Amino acid sequence: MIDFIPLEDYFPLFINGALIILLFTLLHNMVLDFNSDRNLKYINFIGPIVVIFLIFYIGLRPVSGKYFVDMRTYANHFYGYANGGDIKTEKDLVFHYFMKFCSSFMSVHSFFLVCAIIYLYPMYRVSKVFFKKYWFYSFLTLVASFSFWTYGVNGIRNGMATSLFLLGLSYQKKIGITYIIFLISFLFHKTLILPILAYTLSLLYNNPKVFFKFWLAAIPFSLVLGGFFTSIFTALGFGDDRLEAYLSNDGGTSFRFDFVIYSASAVYTAWYFVIKKKFKDKVYYHLVNTYLISNAFWILVIRANFSNRFAYLSWFMMGLVIIYPFIKAEITNKNVKIGKVMFLYFAFTYFMVYIYYAD
């Protein structure tokens, strides 16, 4: 366990460490060519260090309900199972059986380390499969995402479930394995039904133009009929009782234009490459369509309680949607543009932490 770092410094060290890595990568990309040996040596050197460091830094953090919120709840469940307690919930049974299994032979700190591996390894693998020797750019973009830290240390089960979804995406050439992993992700957290259904729809109809229009139409529909859509999804019994409670309008929030604009950054990037630059890539189309459908659903229920939980069902893959075409497409000054895009993407997270949410 890493107990020599004050708890109040844990997140600041992470986000400022990420800032340093991203700044260094930006400067590095500005002086080296994308395909140069020195650039590849940098990726091969810094990439594994960042992955391994994050696994241990997140996985071996002290148990705290004050600084990592839900971590304390998970730890209490773990201690109960370690002392011979039975599983008393009927929800998310696979995750609780997983926790009970782990409690039979490992410590709570080892358990959270395993959770960190499940959270981070799929990000590494999907980046490696999609981008081969340039995988670090994708992985770093995912780490730079606004929701990365929160779902690594707080909403742990949700974060693991979405990462398992990414793991499923990395087996696209073996669709059976993809859907087995999708099923596991769903059993970890039932809200994953949304991106799973969205991805399935993209397999049946993989035309981004239609889904761009669908996403854009969701904004005025939500502004005018947001309560109606929330009621419809609730009446359909979308998910379990807890999900229906989230969809309740009682005590709901206002329309978050700021987060819609944030979501739109991925939409604009995809539109620019797919529509304007005629970038054709079947895998990217699937990613874009899955994102557009999932994000449009969130926009329709944006005033619901805990709508941020629905936003995460698209935001977790936002980094992939943004960085994919910059790595894959034929563009000039590729390395410089990749560095700038990654840094600007992270700048939103930094701004939200130190300015928007500052006391």
C-alpha positions in Angstrom: 0.0 0.0 0.0 1.2 3.5 -0.9 0.7 5.2 2.5 3.6 7.7 2.3 1.6 10.1 0.1 -0.9 12.3 2.0 -4.4 11.5 0.9 -5.1 15.1 0.1 -2.2 15.1 -2.4 -3.1 11.9 -4.2 -5.2 13.5 -6.9 -3.1 16.7 -7.3 0.0 14.5 -7.9 -1.8 12.5 -10.5 -3.3 15.4 -12.5 -0.1 17.5 -12.3 2.0 14.5 -13.2 -0.3 13.9 -16.2 0.2 17.6 -17.1 4.0 17.1 -17.1 3.8 14.0 -19.3 1.5 15.6 -21.8 3.6 18.8 -22.0 6.8 16.7 -22.5 5.0 14.6 -25.1 3.8 17.7 -26.9 7.3 19.2 -27.0 8.7 15.9 -28.1 6.2 15.6 -30.9 7.0 19.1 -32.1 10.6 18.2 -32.8 10.3 14.6 -34.0 8.6 13.0 -37.0 5.7 10.6 -36.4 7.6 7.7 -38.0 11.1 8.4 -36.7 13.0 5.8 -34.7 13.5 8.3 -31.9 9.8 8.9 -31.6 9.1 5.2 -31.4 11.9 4.8 -28.8 10.2 7.5 -26.7 6.9 5.6 -27.0 8.4 2.3 -26.1 10.2 3.9 -23.1 7.6 6.1 -21.6 4.5 4.1 -22.4 5.1 1.0 -20.2 6.3 3.2 -17.4 3.1 5.2 -17.4 0.9 2.0 -17.6 2.7 0.2 -14.7 2.9 3.3 -12.6 -0.8 4.0 -12.9 -1.7 0.5 -12.0 0.2 0.6 -8.8 -0.6 4.2 -8.0 -4.3 3.7 -8.3 -4.4 0.1 -7.1 -2.3 0.5 -4.0 -3.9 3.7 -2.7 -5.0 3.7 0.9 -8.7 2.9 1.6 -10.5 6.1 2.2 -14.2 7.1 2.0 -13.3 10.8 2.2 -11.0 11.1 -0.7 -12.1 8.0 -2.8 -15.7 7.9 -1.7 -17.2 4.6 -2.8 -13.9 2.8 -2.2 -14.9 2.6 1.5 -18.2 0.9 0.6 -16.4 -1.7 -1.6 -13.8 -2.3 1.2 -16.6 -2.9 3.7 -18.2 -5.4 1.4 -14.8 -7.1 1.0 -14.2 -7.3 4.7 -17.6 -8.8 5.2 -17.0 -11.5 2.7 -13.5 -12.1 4.1 -15.1 -12.8 7.4 -17.4 -15.4 6.0 -20.4 -13.1 5.2 -22.9 -14.1 2.5 -23.9 -12.2 -0.6 -27.2 -10.5 0.4 -27.9 -8.5 -2.7 -29.5 -9.6 -5.9 -28.0 -6.8 -8.0 -24.7 -7.0 -9.8 -24.2 -10.5 -8.6 -21.2 -11.2 -10.8 -19.2 -8.3 -9.3 -20.1 -9.4 -5.7 -19.2 -13.0 -6.5 -15.9 -11.7 -7.9 -15.3 -9.7 -4.7 -16.2 -12.7 -2.5 -13.9 -14.9 -4.5 -11.0 -12.5 -4.1 -11.6 -12.0 -0.4 -11.0 -15.8 0.1 -7.3 -15.5 -0.6 -6.1 -11.9 -0.9 -6.0 -8.7 1.1 -8.2 -5.7 0.4 -5.2 -3.9 -1.1 -4.5 -6.7 -3.5 -8.2 -6.7 -4.5 -8.1 -3.0 -5.4 -4.8 -3.6 -7.3 -6.7 -6.3 -9.3 -9.5 -3.8 -9.9 -6.9 -1.3 -11.2 -5.5 -3.9 -13.6 -9.0 -4.6 -14.9 -9.6 -0.9 -15.3 -6.3 0.0 -17.0 -5.3 -3.1 -19.0 -8.2 -2.9 -21.5 -7.2 0.7 -22.2 -3.7 -0.5 -23.0 -4.9 -3.5 -25.1 -7.5 -1.6 -27.2 -4.9 1.0 -27.9 -2.3 -1.6 -28.8 -4.7 -3.5 -31.1 -6.0 -0.4 -32.9 -2.8 1.6 -33.2 0.1 -1.0 -32.9 3.4 0.8 -32.2 1.7 4.2 -31.7 -0.5 2.8 -28.9 0.8 5.2 -26.2 -1.0 8.2 -27.8 -4.3 6.5 -27.5 -3.7 5.3 -23.9 -2.5 8.7 -22.8 -5.6 10.4 -24.3 -7.8 8.0 -22.4 -5.9 8.8 -19.2 -6.3 12.5 -19.9 -10.1 12.1 -20.0 -12.2 14.1 -17.6 -13.8 11.0 -16.1 -10.6 8.8 -15.9 -9.7 9.4 -12.3 -13.2 9.4 -10.9 -14.1 6.0 -12.3 -10.7 4.5 -11.3 -10.9 5.4 -7.6 -14.6 6.1 -6.9 -17.1 4.6 -9.3 -14.8 1.6 -9.5 -17.4 -1.0 -10.6 -18.7 1.2 -13.4 -15.1 2.0 -14.5 -14.2 -1.6 -14.6 -17.4 -2.4 -16.6 -16.7 0.3 -19.2 -13.1 -0.9 -19.5 -14.3 -4.4 -20.1 -16.4 -3.0 -22.9 -13.2 -1.5 -24.4 -11.6 -4.9 -24.0 -14.5 -6.4 -26.0 -13.9 -3.9 -28.8 -10.3 -5.1 -29.1 -11.6 -8.5 -30.2 -13.7 -7.1 -33.1 -12.3 -9.8 -35.5 -13.7 -12.4 -33.1 -17.2 -11.3 -32.5 -18.1 -14.2 -30.2 -15.3 -13.2 -27.8 -16.4 -9.6 -28.1 -20.0 -10.4 -26.9 -18.8 -12.7 -24.2 -16.8 -9.8 -22.7 -19.7 -7.5 -23.3 -21.9 -9.8 -21.3 -19.4 -9.8 -18.4 -19.2 -6.0 -18.5 -23.0 -5.9 -18.4 -23.1 -8.3 -15.4 -20.6 -6.0 -13.6 -22.8 -2.9 -14.2 -26.1 -3.1 -15.9 -26.0 0.4 -17.4 -23.5 -1.1 -20.0 -26.6 -2.3 -21.8 -26.7 1.1 -23.5 -23.3 1.1 -25.3 -23.7 -2.6 -26.0 -27.0 -2.0 -27.8 -25.5 1.0 -29.5 -22.6 -1.0 -30.8 -24.9 -3.8 -31.9 -27.0 -1.2 -33.9 -23.8 0.1 -35.5 -23.0 -3.5 -36.7 -26.5 -3.6 -38.3 -26.3 -0.1 -39.8 -22.9 1.5 -39.9 -23.7 4.9 -41.5 -22.3 7.8 -39.4 -24.2 10.4 -41.4 -27.5 9.2 -40.0 -26.3 9.1 -36.4 -24.7 12.6 -36.6 -28.2 13.8 -37.4 -29.7 11.7 -34.6 -27.2 13.2 -32.1 -27.9 16.8 -33.3 -31.7 16.2 -33.1 -31.4 15.0 -29.5 -30.5 18.5 -28.3 -33.7 20.4 -29.3 -35.8 17.3 -28.4 -34.3 17.3 -24.9 -34.8 21.0 -24.5 -38.5 20.8 -25.4 -39.4 17.3 -24.4 -36.7 16.2 -21.9 -39.2 15.3 -19.2 -41.2 13.2 -21.7 -38.2 11.1 -22.8 -37.2 10.6 -19.1 -40.7 9.3 -18.4 -40.7 7.1 -21.4 -37.3 5.4 -20.5 -38.5 5.0 -16.9 -41.8 3.5 -18.0 -40.0 1.0 -20.3 -38.1 -0.2 -17.2 -34.7 0.6 -18.7 -32.3 -1.3 -16.4 -33.0 -2.1 -12.8 -34.8 -0.2 -10.0 -31.7 1.8 -9.2 -31.5 3.0 -12.8 -35.1 3.9 -12.8 -34.4 6.0 -9.7 -31.7 7.8 -11.6 -34.1 8.6 -14.4 -36.6 10.1 -12.0 -37.1 13.8 -12.6 -37.5 14.6 -8.9 -34.7 16.8 -7.9 -33.2 16.6 -11.4 -30.6 19.0 -12.7 -30.7 21.7 -15.4 -29.7 21.3 -19.0 -25.9 21.1 -19.0 -24.8 23.1 -22.0 -21.2 23.0 -20.8 -21.1 19.2 -20.9 -23.0 19.1 -24.2 -20.3 21.3 -25.6 -17.6 19.0 -24.1 -19.3 16.0 -25.7 -19.6 17.9 -29.0 -15.8 18.0 -29.2 -15.7 14.3 -30.1 -18.7 14.7 -32.4 -17.0 17.6 -34.3 -13.8 15.6 -34.6 -15.6 12.6 -36.0 -17.7 14.8 -38.3 -14.6 16.6 -39.6 -12.8 13.4 -40.5 -15.7 11.3 -41.6 -17.8 13.9 -43.5 -15.4 16.6 -44.5 -12.2 14.7 -45.0 -13.9 11.5 -46.2 -11.9 9.3 -43.8 -13.1 5.8 -44.3 -12.5 3.3 -41.6 -15.0 0.6 -40.6 -13.7 0.3 -37.1 -13.8 4.0 -36.6 -17.4 4.2 -37.9 -18.4 1.6 -35.2 -16.7 3.7 -32.5 -18.3 6.9 -33.7 -21.8 5.5 -34.0 -21.6 3.8 -30.6 -20.5 7.1 -29.1 -23.2 9.2 -30.9 -26.0 6.8 -29.9 -24.9 6.6 -26.2 -24.3 10.3 -25.9 -27.6 11.2 -27.6 -29.4 9.0 -25.0 -27.7 11.0 -22.2 -28.7 14.3 -23.8 -32.3 13.2 -23.9 -32.3 12.4 -20.2 -29.8 15.1 -19.2 -32.1 16.6 -16.5 -32.4 13.3 -14.7 -30.8 12.5 -11.3 -27.2 11.4 -11.7 -27.2 12.1 -15.4 -23.4 12.2 -15.2 -23.6 8.4 -14.9 -25.3 8.3 -18.3 -22.8 10.8 -19.7 -20.0 8.4 -18.7 -21.5 5.7 -20.9 -20.2 7.6 -23.8 -17.4 9.7 -22.3 -15.4 6.6 -21.4 -14.7 6.1 -25.1 -14.4 9.8 -26.0 -10.6 9.8 -26.1 -10.6 7.0 -28.6 -13.1 8.8 -30.9 -10.9 11.9 -30.8 -7.5 10.5 -31.2 -8.2 7.6 -33.6 -8.3 9.6 -36.9 -5.3 11.7 -36.0 -3.3 8.5 -35.7 -4.8 6.6 -38.6 -5.6 9.3 -41.2 -3.1 10.7 -43.7 -2.6 14.3 -42.4 0.3 16.8 -42.5 2.4 17.4 -39.4 0.8 14.4 -37.8 2.9 14.2 -34.7 2.5 17.9 -33.9 -1.2 17.7 -34.3 -1.4 14.6 -32.2 0.5 16.3 -29.4 -1.7 19.4 -29.6 -4.9 17.5 -29.6 -4.0 15.4 -26.6 -2.9 18.5 -24.7 -6.0 20.5 -25.5 -8.2 17.5 -24.6 -6.5 17.3 -21.2 -6.7 21.1 -20.8 -10.5 20.7 -20.3 -9.9 18.3 -17.4 -7.3 20.7 -15.9 -9.6 23.7 -16.3 -12.6 21.9 -14.7 -10.5 20.8 -11.7 -8.6 24.0 -11.0 -11.0 26.7 -12.2 -14.5 25.5 -12.7 -14.8 23.4 -9.6 -12.3 25.4 -7.5 -13.5 26.5 -4.1 
